[in-house]
Amino acid sequence: MRACGGKFTAASRGKPFLIWICGLLILSAMACDEAHAQALEPRAYANTPVGMNFLIASYLYSDGGILSDPSVALENASISLNGPVFAYARGLDLWGRSGKFDMILPYACVSGSAEFEGQPKSRDICGAADPSFRLSMNLTGAPALSLKEFAAYEQGFIFGASLQVAAPLGQYDPNKLINLGTNRWYINPEIGISQAVGPVTLELTTGVTFFTRNDDFFGGHKKDQDPIYSTQGHLTYNFSRKVWGALNGTYYRGGATTVDGNKGDDLQSNMRFGATLSVLVNRYNSLKLYGSSGVATRTGTDFDTVGLAWLYRWGGGL
């Protein structure tokens, strides 16, 4: 979830969808440590009432060339991933500006086969993947608001920023090529803008993901990876106070690896598109259906994903 901005007018009072949309933010969940650039996340920049909490539980299924580490040079990969992803988020007051903290805790089962240096490899595994943590705030636009004040909030132009960190706490075996964890940290700073025009919201974000060294890569090697640069856009439409949908797209490039000083020919230059549909069930609960697919893939990560998420919110005067 990320912070955002907008305008605040009495004319917008009584619009309950402005309350619940803030919770449907942090999950276009991709389990394992796929590069953050691959995640498609509409409404990432939406203001959130201070003190409001969100608990998200989702189940996703991915199939194709999906890898816990996209830089691993596997060929003819046929790998499926499925499992739950849990997340928590809280709206913050950061020096008078709206902000958020969130964490994502994925668990997954991976099954499939691929070729590495001409040799067939296969694995079936279930366990915890690398968790991630993010702090975000708006830089211009939306102020920090209580729930009562938020009832009169109406979005305009916003500009926000975030910093996400993933910790190497997922299940990892250096003797295996396909893992749930990656045995390294990643850091992802990002900035984004959003503009609401009637029922339509346009969003654009850009960021870069930096990776630390994996000192115990497959076979006892040391692996470094170049940064991955990404941009994504979203077109969201509010069908009613209870239903919204979004078309999403992302492009990311970079991530070439170096193993023991030898540069690999594995530069990523990939594009993905997806869609999201969200429905408000009641004041406290929402459901979201999402999916995405690769449409132009140079190296790895050519996969399809579908998922269903449930969100529960409380606190902040709700």
C-alpha positions as CSV (number, residue, x, y, z in Angstrom):
1,M,0.0,0.0,0.0
2,R,1.2,3.5,-0.7
3,A,0.3,7.0,0.2
4,C,-1.4,9.5,-2.0
5,G,-3.1,12.8,-2.3
6,G,-6.3,14.5,-3.5
7,K,-8.8,17.3,-2.7
8,F,-11.1,17.4,0.3
9,T,-14.5,18.9,-0.2
10,A,-17.8,18.9,1.7
11,A,-19.5,17.9,-1.5
12,S,-18.0,14.5,-1.4
13,R,-19.6,13.5,2.0
14,G,-21.7,10.3,2.0
15,K,-19.5,8.5,-0.6
16,P,-18.7,5.3,1.3
17,F,-16.7,3.8,-1.6
18,L,-14.0,6.4,-0.7
19,I,-13.5,4.6,2.6
20,W,-13.3,1.0,1.4
21,I,-11.2,1.5,-1.8
22,C,-8.3,2.4,0.5
23,G,-8.1,-1.1,1.7
24,L,-7.8,-2.8,-1.7
25,L,-4.3,-1.6,-2.3
26,I,-1.5,-3.9,-1.4
27,L,-2.4,-7.1,-3.1
28,S,-1.7,-8.1,-6.6
29,A,0.2,-10.6,-4.7
30,M,3.0,-12.6,-6.3
31,A,4.3,-15.2,-3.9
32,C,8.0,-15.9,-3.7
33,D,10.6,-13.2,-4.5
34,E,9.7,-12.3,-8.1
35,A,11.0,-8.8,-8.8
36,H,8.6,-6.2,-7.5
37,A,8.4,-4.8,-11.1
38,Q,6.2,-7.8,-12.0
39,A,3.5,-7.0,-9.5
40,L,0.4,-5.2,-11.0
41,E,-1.1,-3.1,-8.2
42,P,-4.0,-0.7,-9.0
43,R,-5.0,2.0,-6.5
44,A,-1.5,1.9,-5.0
45,Y,-1.8,5.7,-4.4
46,A,-5.0,6.2,-2.5
47,N,-5.4,8.1,0.8
48,T,-6.2,6.0,3.9
49,P,-7.8,7.2,7.2
50,V,-5.3,7.4,10.0
51,G,-5.4,4.4,12.4
52,M,-7.4,2.1,10.1
53,N,-6.1,-1.4,9.8
54,F,-6.4,-3.9,7.0
55,L,-6.0,-7.7,7.0
56,I,-5.7,-9.4,3.6
57,A,-5.8,-13.0,2.8
58,S,-5.5,-14.2,-0.8
59,Y,-5.0,-17.4,-2.8
60,L,-3.2,-17.4,-6.1
61,Y,-2.3,-19.8,-8.8
62,S,0.5,-19.2,-11.4
63,D,1.6,-21.4,-14.2
64,G,4.3,-21.3,-16.9
65,G,7.9,-20.1,-16.5
66,I,7.4,-18.6,-13.0
67,L,10.5,-18.8,-10.8
68,S,11.2,-17.8,-7.2
69,D,14.4,-16.2,-8.6
70,P,13.8,-14.9,-12.2
71,S,17.5,-14.6,-12.9
72,V,18.1,-18.4,-12.8
73,A,18.8,-19.5,-16.4
74,L,16.4,-22.4,-16.7
75,E,15.1,-23.5,-20.1
76,N,11.7,-25.0,-21.1
77,A,10.4,-24.3,-17.6
78,S,6.9,-25.7,-16.8
79,I,6.3,-24.7,-13.2
80,S,3.1,-24.1,-11.2
81,L,2.8,-22.1,-8.0
82,N,-0.1,-21.9,-5.7
83,G,-0.7,-20.9,-2.1
84,P,-2.0,-18.3,0.3
85,V,-0.6,-14.8,0.8
86,F,-1.3,-12.9,4.0
87,A,-0.8,-9.1,4.4
88,Y,-1.4,-6.4,7.0
89,A,-1.5,-2.7,6.5
90,R,-2.2,0.4,8.7
91,G,-2.9,4.0,7.8
92,L,-0.4,6.5,9.3
93,D,0.0,10.2,10.0
94,L,3.5,11.1,8.9
95,W,4.2,14.7,9.8
96,G,0.7,15.7,8.7
97,R,0.8,13.7,5.5
98,S,-1.1,10.5,4.9
99,G,1.1,7.4,4.9
100,K,0.9,3.6,5.3
101,F,2.9,0.7,6.5
102,D,2.3,-2.8,5.2
103,M,3.8,-6.2,5.3
104,I,3.3,-9.3,3.0
105,L,3.8,-12.8,4.3
106,P,3.6,-15.4,1.4
107,Y,3.4,-19.2,1.6
108,A,3.6,-21.3,-1.5
109,C,3.8,-24.7,-3.1
110,V,5.9,-25.0,-6.2
111,S,5.8,-28.0,-8.6
112,G,7.4,-28.5,-12.0
113,S,10.3,-29.2,-14.2
114,A,12.9,-27.3,-16.3
115,E,16.3,-27.8,-18.0
116,F,19.5,-26.4,-16.6
117,E,22.6,-26.6,-18.8
118,G,20.9,-29.3,-20.8
119,Q,20.0,-31.4,-17.9
120,P,16.3,-32.0,-16.7
121,K,15.5,-30.8,-13.2
122,S,12.3,-31.1,-11.2
123,R,11.1,-30.2,-7.7
124,D,8.0,-30.2,-5.5
125,I,8.2,-28.0,-2.4
126,C,5.9,-26.1,0.0
127,G,6.9,-23.5,2.5
128,A,7.4,-19.8,3.4
129,A,8.7,-17.4,0.8
130,D,10.5,-14.1,1.5
131,P,8.4,-11.6,3.4
132,S,8.3,-7.9,2.4
133,F,7.8,-4.7,4.3
134,R,6.9,-1.2,2.9
135,L,6.5,2.3,4.2
136,S,4.9,4.9,2.0
137,M,3.6,8.5,2.2
138,N,2.2,11.2,0.0
139,L,4.6,14.0,-0.9
140,T,1.9,16.4,-2.2
141,G,-1.8,16.3,-2.0
142,A,-3.8,14.3,0.5
143,P,-3.3,15.2,4.2
144,A,-3.5,12.8,7.0
145,L,-7.3,12.5,7.8
146,S,-9.4,10.9,10.5
147,L,-12.2,8.7,9.3
148,K,-14.7,11.4,10.0
149,E,-12.7,13.9,7.9
150,F,-12.2,11.3,5.3
151,A,-15.9,11.1,4.6
152,A,-15.6,14.4,2.8
153,Y,-12.4,13.5,0.9
154,E,-12.3,13.6,-2.9
155,Q,-9.2,12.7,-4.9
156,G,-7.5,15.0,-7.3
157,F,-3.9,14.9,-8.5
158,I,-1.6,13.0,-6.1
159,F,2.2,12.3,-5.9
160,G,3.5,9.7,-3.5
161,A,6.6,7.7,-2.8
162,S,7.4,4.4,-1.1
163,L,10.3,2.1,0.0
164,Q,9.8,-1.6,0.1
165,V,12.3,-4.2,1.5
166,A,12.2,-8.0,1.2
167,A,14.1,-10.0,3.8
168,P,15.8,-13.4,3.0
169,L,13.7,-15.4,5.4
170,G,12.0,-17.8,2.9
171,Q,12.8,-21.5,2.6
172,Y,16.1,-21.8,0.7
173,D,18.3,-24.8,-0.3
174,P,21.6,-23.9,-2.1
175,N,21.7,-27.4,-3.6
176,K,18.4,-26.7,-5.5
177,L,17.8,-24.4,-8.4
178,I,14.1,-23.9,-7.7
179,N,13.5,-22.3,-4.3
180,L,10.8,-20.4,-2.4
181,G,13.3,-17.9,-0.9
182,T,16.3,-16.2,-2.6
183,N,18.9,-15.9,0.1
184,R,19.3,-12.1,-0.4
185,W,17.7,-8.8,0.3
186,Y,16.0,-6.5,-2.2
187,I,15.2,-2.8,-1.8
188,N,12.6,-1.1,-4.0
189,P,12.2,2.7,-3.9
190,E,9.3,4.0,-6.0
191,I,7.4,7.1,-6.9
192,G,4.0,7.4,-8.4
193,I,1.3,9.8,-9.6
194,S,-2.5,9.5,-9.8
195,Q,-5.2,11.6,-11.3
196,A,-9.0,11.1,-10.8
197,V,-11.3,12.4,-13.5
198,G,-14.9,11.6,-12.6
199,P,-15.3,7.8,-12.2
200,V,-11.9,7.2,-13.9
201,T,-8.5,7.2,-12.2
202,L,-5.2,7.1,-14.1
203,E,-2.0,6.0,-12.4
204,L,1.6,5.8,-13.3
205,T,4.5,4.6,-11.1
206,T,8.2,4.0,-11.7
207,G,10.8,2.4,-9.5
208,V,14.0,0.4,-9.3
209,T,14.8,-2.8,-7.4
210,F,18.3,-3.3,-6.0
211,F,19.6,-6.7,-4.9
212,T,22.2,-7.7,-2.4
213,R,24.6,-10.6,-3.2
214,N,23.6,-14.2,-2.8
215,D,26.7,-15.7,-1.1
216,D,25.5,-19.3,-1.3
217,F,24.0,-19.6,-4.8
218,F,23.5,-23.1,-6.4
219,G,26.7,-25.1,-6.1
220,G,28.3,-22.8,-3.6
221,H,28.8,-19.8,-6.0
222,K,28.3,-16.1,-5.4
223,K,25.7,-14.3,-7.5
224,D,25.1,-10.6,-8.0
225,Q,22.3,-9.1,-10.0
226,D,21.9,-5.7,-11.7
227,P,19.0,-3.4,-10.7
228,I,15.7,-3.9,-12.4
229,Y,14.0,-0.7,-13.6
230,S,10.2,-0.8,-13.9
231,T,7.2,1.3,-14.8
232,Q,3.5,0.5,-14.6
233,G,0.2,2.1,-15.4
234,H,-3.4,1.5,-14.4
235,L,-6.8,2.7,-15.7
236,T,-9.4,2.2,-13.0
237,Y,-13.2,2.8,-13.4
238,N,-15.7,3.0,-10.5
239,F,-18.9,1.2,-11.8
240,S,-20.7,2.0,-8.6
241,R,-20.0,2.7,-4.9
242,K,-19.5,-1.1,-4.4
243,V,-17.7,-2.2,-7.6
244,W,-14.6,-1.0,-9.4
245,G,-12.4,-2.6,-12.1
246,A,-8.9,-1.8,-13.5
247,L,-6.8,-2.6,-16.5
248,N,-3.1,-2.9,-15.6
249,G,0.2,-3.0,-17.4
250,T,3.9,-3.1,-16.5
251,Y,7.3,-3.0,-18.3
252,Y,10.5,-3.9,-16.6
253,R,14.1,-4.1,-17.8
254,G,17.5,-5.1,-16.3
255,G,18.4,-7.7,-13.8
256,A,21.4,-9.3,-15.6
257,T,23.3,-11.6,-13.3
258,T,27.0,-12.2,-12.5
259,V,28.1,-15.5,-11.0
260,D,31.6,-15.6,-9.6
261,G,32.6,-12.6,-11.7
262,N,31.2,-14.1,-15.0
263,K,28.5,-11.9,-16.6
264,G,25.4,-13.8,-17.8
265,D,23.4,-13.3,-20.9
266,D,20.1,-13.0,-19.0
267,L,19.0,-9.4,-19.3
268,Q,15.3,-9.1,-18.6
269,S,13.1,-7.0,-20.8
270,N,9.5,-8.1,-20.2
271,M,5.9,-6.7,-20.4
272,R,2.8,-7.9,-18.6
273,F,-0.9,-7.0,-18.7
274,G,-3.7,-7.8,-16.2
275,A,-7.1,-6.9,-14.9
276,T,-8.6,-6.5,-11.4
277,L,-12.3,-6.5,-10.2
278,S,-13.2,-5.5,-6.7
279,V,-16.6,-5.8,-4.9
280,L,-17.6,-4.3,-1.5
281,V,-19.4,-7.0,0.5
282,N,-20.2,-4.8,3.6
283,R,-18.6,-2.1,5.7
284,Y,-15.8,-4.3,6.9
285,N,-15.3,-6.9,4.1
286,S,-14.3,-6.8,0.4
287,L,-13.4,-9.3,-2.3
288,K,-11.0,-8.9,-5.2
289,L,-10.4,-11.0,-8.3
290,Y,-7.2,-10.4,-10.3
291,G,-5.1,-11.9,-13.1
292,S,-2.2,-11.1,-15.3
293,S,-0.2,-12.6,-18.2
294,G,3.1,-12.0,-19.9
295,V,2.8,-10.6,-23.4
296,A,6.5,-9.9,-24.3
297,T,9.2,-11.9,-22.5
298,R,12.9,-11.9,-23.2
299,T,14.2,-13.9,-20.3
300,G,12.2,-16.1,-17.9
301,T,9.1,-15.2,-15.9
302,D,6.7,-16.0,-18.8
303,F,3.7,-17.1,-16.8
304,D,0.0,-16.5,-16.1
305,T,-1.5,-15.7,-12.7
306,V,-5.0,-15.6,-11.2
307,G,-6.0,-15.0,-7.7
308,L,-8.8,-14.1,-5.2
309,A,-8.3,-11.9,-2.2
310,W,-10.4,-11.1,0.9
311,L,-9.9,-8.0,2.9
312,Y,-11.1,-7.1,6.4
313,R,-10.7,-3.6,7.9
314,W,-11.1,-2.3,11.4
315,G,-10.0,0.5,13.7
316,G,-9.6,4.2,13.1
317,G,-13.1,4.9,14.2
318,L,-14.8,2.5,11.7
